[in-house]
Structure formats: structure tokens, C-alpha cells
Amino acid sequence: MTALIRILEERYKQELNSSDFHISKSDLSYSQNEPLSEDIDLVVRSTAIAESDPDYISLKARELKIWHRSDMLNFLSVSYKQLVVSGTHGKTTCTAMLAHLLVAAKLDPCFAVGGILSNYNTNGRHGNGEYFVLEGDESDKSFMKTTPYLALVTCVEPDHLENYPNGFPEIQECFTKFLNSAQHSIVCIDDITLENYSQKNQVIAYSSLNKKADFFIDFLDGQAYIHHENKSYPLNIAMQGKHNYINACGVIAAAYALGISIETSVQALSDFRGIQRRFELINSNYHGIKVYDDYAHHPSEVKALLAGALSLNPRRLVFVYQPHHPERTKQLWKEFVQEFQNFPQEHLCLIADIYVARSKHIEGINSSRLVEEIARPQVRYLSPSTNIMTTSQGNYANIVDLLKPNIDAVLEDADYLFIVGAGDIAKVAKAFK
């Protein structure tokens, strides 16, 4: 939501008097119990706002026009060529990279990204160029509302199944329709669904496995190379992890479809400083320990992040993970068990209690039981300290006080600490800055 607010403010506050245009109760200005303005014309609601939210109930009773955030995003981008990035993983990173690349190429894009770009310290920007770079959110199917000039899809995996009654086949069908609606389709054929799509449709394919892809990335003696039409281009980015280099390959392919040379793209991405909460180094010396913060919350994301963490050659890694959303944890239980059973025995993984988002706790679905089923001594349940206070959804109201002391207690001999998850574990990460 903050990206949309920033774009609105940049676009319209320059044109209208502040008395004529005002944003209230936003992610930027909200404070608890702040009274709702009486002169509201339009309400924009994200999926995270429940039907039972008191403010939402009050606004509905006033019969105000209520838009979903995806409707506002489409309203802001309808007059531009939409460059829409979607996929189960990697869309925020790819969207941010593509936005930065277009800025570096002096194309003056608008962008709305699901994370803060370190180069600009913002996630939203109004531009006067022809392109609007945005994330297509598959979690609530809102990516189906977009009208992409270019669609970039990173991967298609089961997730957010509560919004797809017919399961994974329905997810695949939605992505097929999304790609079919674009003039340019960029897909990663490391993914089996996208590989199958590429065999039946005209796409620009990128891969780290298939050398026949239009854009192929590989690694030789620690150096990444992009291969295209019998030419090779060395690629260096600030973000760690093979998965981020594959993301960069997809962005270079997308930029190429827009007429931007590979040389320009490689140079632009070398200056990309990353995104907050995406393999972000937040403290290089916490009592001699490097501390990283990351948003990973799906088994595949955890696997990719752990591979990136291990590529740093840690002496002893402490990996703190908070599962996100009881429904997801239930749906992907076996996958989580499998990934954490493979956690290296010389390192330590701590699994915190599940963060509740847009739902309620589910009986029998909890981190203590998950750790029991993983059944590895190097994977432990991160129990909270005493004096537990909870929110109405059952999350910890004082999570830093409850978890940080127990993390500190196991950091002896550690040289890397990763704090991982999409929930309020981010508050704990900030305490290690």
C-alpha cells in the first residue's frame, strides 16, 4: 500500500492543493485509534484487512466507494505500458531489479514494488516515461486484473491454496491466462510448468539448467555469465545467492525485449544495491557476527536462501525461521519437514511459533510439532521467554522481548545469523541492527 500512496502523493499533490487531496489512515500516517476523516471519497483496502475490521465495517456502513489495492494499482498504471512481474517466488526482487534498470537506462518509469529498494529508499515512484513496473500478486488472484504489455514469470508452485479451490491446476490455468494476455512473455524454464508453456507458446525463455534457452546463466570459478546468441557477458550483482543471479537473468531478458542492450542491463544491475529484507545484511558486526534479514516464507524460498547462506562458507550458521500463516504451513507441511530435515548438522536452525496472517491458529498445526516431526538435533523449537502477551490474532505482542534473549543464548561461536520470515520476526531482526 505504501508504494501506491507514494505514487499518488508524487503524482497528484504537485497538481492539487493539499486542501483538495489528502490521504489518511494510511500505512504512512496511521496511528492507533486515529479518527476516520469525515470527508473521505474513496477507500482502498488490501487483502490483509479482514471483513471484521472495525474501520472497514464503519466505512462500509457509510456506503463509500471501496477499492481493492489492485484496483488502485490498475487505476494508476492504466495509461502506461504495464511491465508485470509475477511468480510464486522472486517477484519482488525481479520487479525491483527491472525498475532500477529502467531508471538507469533513463526511461523514467513508474514503479510499485513489494519491498524497499536500497538505491532509492522507497518502494514506489512516479515517472513520466511510458512504462509502469509492478508486481502481479498471484496470492489473491489480483494479477489477473492486470493488462501486461510485458509479463515476466519466475516460477509456478502450489501456494495460497485457500484462494484456489481447484488446487494447483487452477494456479497453472491462471498463469497461462496471464501470460497469454501479454505482448511479450518472459519465463524461467527451470520451472516445469513454464517449460511446458514455452513449448506451446512464443516466449523469451531464460534458464540456469537449459543451455538452449534464449538467455542462459551459468557459473564458472565463482563468476556468473549470461549467454545469448553465442555471446557471453559476465554478470556481477551485490545480492548474494544463485537464485538472485537467476532473477537477474530474467530481468535482463525482459529488458532485451524492450530494446535495452545486454551491456546496458549488466552495467545497471552492477549498481543495484538490493532490497530490504531480501538477503539483506543489516549488521556486519554484532559481537563479531554478520546478521542478515530475509523475507523467505515458502519451502522453496527457504531452500534457496539456505543455499545462499551456505555459499558464504559460515563457520557456524544460526538460522532463525518463523513460519508464516497457519494455512500455508498446513498445506506445505511435508515440504517444510523435508527442507529442514536436510539442514546441515554442523549449523543450528531455530523455528519460532507460526505468525498468523489473515486467519486464525489451526489446532495441531504449530512449530513445536513441526520440529518434532523434523526430528533433527540441529533443528530446535525457539520457545518464547516468560511474560507472554498476545494480540487478538494470537501473535506475540512483545515478540522481541520473548525471542531475542533465547537467540542470543545460542550465538556462541556463530559467525552468521539469518533471521527469516514474512511475519513480525522482522521486529526481532531490527533488534540485532
N, C-alpha and C positions, 0 to 999 in steps of 0.2 A: 504493500500500500504506500509506503514512503516514497517509492520511485514515482508513482503516479502523482503524489502530492507535489513533489519537487518539479515535475514537468508542468503541472497545472500552474504552479506559482511562477515559474520562469516564463511560461507562455502568456499567461493572462494578466498577471499583476503589472506587467510592463504596459499593458494596453488599457487597463481599467483602474479607476480609483480604488484605493483599498476599502473605501466605504461601500463599493459596489460588489466586491468579490472577497469572500472570506472563507477559509477552511477551518472548521472547528472539530473538536473531539477526535482529532486525527492521531496517527501514530507519532506525529511530531509534537503535538500540543496537548495530548491527553493527560489529565491528572485525575486521580480517583475522586468520584463524586462531583466532577465538574458539571455544572448545569448545562443542559442542551439549549442551544440558541433557539429563539422563537422565530427567527427569520430564515430557517433552513429551507432551501428549494429542492435539494437533491441529496439523497443518502447513498453512499457507496459502501457496500458490505463485502467482506471477504468470507470465504468458506469457513474460516475459523470462528466466525461469530455464530453462536448457536441460536436456534429459534427461540430458546428460553431466555436469552439475554435481555435484561430489563430495559436497556436503552432501545434495543431493536423492537421490543413489544410496544414501547412508548411511541416510537416513530411510526410504526405500522398503524397504530391507533389514530395518528394524525393524518393518515391517508396520504403521506408524502410519496413522491416517486422514489423507488428504491432500485438501485442497480447493483448487480454483482460486480466485483472488481474487474472481471474480464470484459464486462460491457463498457466500463470506463476506459480500459486499455484499448479496446477496439475503437471507441469514440476518438481517442487521442491519436490513433495511428491510421485511421481510415483514409486520410488524404495522402499517405506515404506508401511507398513500396515496403510491405512488411517482410522482414527477414526473421523468420520464426524458427527458434531452436527448441527441439523437444527430445524426449527420450527418458527412460527410467533413471539414468544416471548421467551426470556430466553436463547437463544443460545450462546450469548457471555458469560454470567455467567457460563453456563454449560461447555462450551469449556475451560474457564479459570480454573474452578474447576478440570476438568479432567486432564488438562495439569499439574497443580500443584500436583495433586495426583500421577501422573506417575513420576514426578520429585522426590517427597518424597519417592516413592517406589523404587528409584534408577534405573529406566528403561531408563533414559536419552533420553526422547522424543524430537523430533522437535515439535514446535507448532506455529500456526499463529492465533491470536485472535483479535477480533474487539474492544478491549479495553486494557488499560494498567494494567497489573497485579501488585498490590501493593507489593507483595513479591519480585518481580524481577525488577520492574520499567521498564518493556518492554512488548511489545505485540507479539514479535517474538523471536524464539530461535532455533538455530541449535543444534541437538543432534545426537549421534551416535547409539542410540537404534533402535529398529525395528518399532516403532510407530511414526506416524505424526498426531498430533491432530489439527483439523481445523474446521472452521465454514463452513457449506454449506449454501450459500446465496440463499434463495428462491425468493428474491425480483426481481431478473433479470433472474431467472431460471438457474443460473450458478451451483447450487448444482447438477443439472442433469449431469454435466460433471464429477463428482467425481466417484471413484470406491471404495466405502467404504468396508473395512473389517468389521467395526462396524458402524452402523448408530443409532444415538440417536435423537429422535424427541420429542420435548416438547409439541407442540400443533399445530393445523392446523386451521387457521381462515382466513377470507377474508382480504386481504391487497395487495397492489401493483397491483390492478386490471387492471391498464393500460398495464401491461405485460402479462395479462391472458385474451385474448379476449373472451373466453367462460366462464369467471367468476369463481366462487368458485368451480364448478365441475372440472374445469381444474386444479385448485390448488390441489384438492384432488387426482386427477389422477396422477399428477407429484409426489406427496409424496408417493403414492402407488408404483410407479416405482422405486423411490429412495430406499424405504425400501426393496423392492424385490431384489434389486441388492446387498444387504449386506449379509455377512455370519452370522452376529449377529445383530438383530434388537431390540432396546430398545425403548419402547413407554410409554407415560403417558396416561393411560386410563381414567383420569379425563376428557379428551377431547373426544367428541362423535365420531369424525372421526377416531381417533386412537383406541378407544374402538371397533368400528365396524371392523377395520382392524385386531385387536388382536383375534377376534372371528373366523377369517378365515385363519390366518397365525400363524406360530410359532414365538413367540416373548418372550422377558422378559418384563413383564408389571410392572409399578410402579404407585402408586396412593396415594392420600390423602383421597379418598372417598370410594374406594372399598377394603374391607379387604381381598378379595380373590386374589388380585394382588400378583405377586411374591415378590414384595417389597412394603410394606405399611407403610406410615408415619402418625403418629398422635401426638397429644399434650395433655399432662396431667399435670395440675398445672404449666403451663408455660414451661415444659420440652418436647422437641421433642424426639420421639422414632422411630427407624427403626425396622420393624418386618419382619422377613424372616424365613420360615420353623420353626415356633413355637419358635423362639428365638427373643429377643428384645435387641436393642442396643441404649443407649442414644446418642443423637447427639447434639453437640454444635458448632455453627459456628459464626464468627464475624459479618456476614451480617444480617441486620435486615429484617423482613418481612417473613410471612408464605410462600410466593412464592419462596423465596430463599432456604428455607428448602426443599420444594418440588423439586427444581432444584438439591439440594444436594442428595436427594434420588435417582433421576435418574442417577446421576454420580456414586453413589455407586453401583447401578445395573449394569452400564456399566463396571465398574472396576471388578466387580464379574465375568462378562462374560469373562474377560481377565485373570482370575485366581488370582485376588487380593482379599485377605480376607476382610470381612466387618470390622473387628477390625483395620486392617491397613488403610482402607479408612476413617473410623471415626476419627482416630488419625490424619491422614494427613489433613483432612478438618478442624479440630480444629485449625490448624495453618495457614489456608488460610485467608489472610488479605483483600481480596476483590479486586474490580476492580474500577479504576477511572470512575466517572460518573455513577456508579451503587449503589444507596443508599449510596453515599459517604459523610461522614462528613468532610467538608472542613474547618470549623471554629467552635470550641466549645464555643467561647465566643466573638461574635460580639455584643458588647454592651449588654451582657447578653443573647444573642440569639444563639442557635445552628443552624448552616447553613448547609444544605445538597444540594448536586448536583446530578441530575439523568437524564438519557437519555430517559426516557419513552416518547413515542410519539403515541401510539395506544390506543384506549379506554380501552382495557383490561389491558394494562400495567399501565395506569393511575389509574385504579381501584385498581390493586394490590398494586401499590406504595402508594396510599392514605390509604389503609388498613394498610400497614406497618407503615406509618407516624402516624396514629391514635393509633397504638399499643404502641407508645411512651408516650401516655397519655398527650398530649400537653395541656397547659392552653389555649393558643391561637396560632393556626397554621396559617401562611400566606403561601399560595401555589401559586407560580407563574408558569404559564404554557404557553409555546409558541407552537402553532400548527405547524406541520412540513409538508410542501408540499401541495399546494392547491388541487391537485388531490385527495390525501388521505383524506383531510378534507371534500371535496365534497362527496366522496364515503361513508365515515363513519359519515356523518353529524348527522344523527339521534342517532347513538351510543354515539357520543360526547355530544349531548344535554342531553341524558338520564343520562350519568355518572355525569355530572356536576349539573344536577337538584337534584341529591342525595348528593351533597356536604353539610356537616354539617353546620347548620346555625350559630353556635357559633364561627366558624372559617371564614377565608377570602380567596377567590380564585381570583387571578388576571390573566386575559387572555390577552397575548400580541398579536401583529399582527403576521400573518402567515409567517413562513420562507419559502422562495421559493427555492426549490432544483430541479435542472434539468428540470425546466419548467418555466411557467410564471403565474402571478396572473390571477385568473378567476373572471370575473365580477359577483358580488353578493355573492361571497364566501370570507368572511372576518370575523375577530374576533369580530368586533362591532356588526354585525348582529347575530353572534353565541351567544353572550352574551344576546342580546335582546330576542332571542328565548328560551334561558335557563330560563330567567325571574325569577331569584332568587336574592334577595338583597345582599346575601353573595358572589355572583359571579359578578365581575365587569370587565369592559374593562380596560386594562392597557394602557392608552393613552401616547404617547411619549411627551417629552418636546418640546420646540421650537428649531429652527435651525436644521431642519431635513435635513440630507444628505443621498442620496440613492445610491446603486450600480446599475450596468446595469441590474440586475435581479429584482430590486425594493426592495431589503433588505436595512436595515439601515446601513450606513457606520460608524456611530458613535453611535451604539446601547447602549453602557454603559452610555454615557452622556445623552441619551434620556430616559432611563428607570430607572437607579439606583436611581436618586433623588425621583422619584414617588413611588418606592418601600420603600425607607427609610421613606417616609412620613406616611406610614400606619403601621409601626412596633411597635408603642406604645403598651405596654402590651403583645406583642408577645414573646413567648419563643422558637418557632421553625419557621424556614424559609426554605422552599423547593423551589429550582429553577429547573425547569423541562422542557425538550425538547431535540430534536436531532439537532437543528439548532444552530445559533450563540448566543442563550441565554446562552450558556456556557461561553461566554465572560463576561456576566453580573455576573454569578456565581463567576468567578475568582475575580471580583471586591469586593466581600464580604469576601475574604480569609483574 
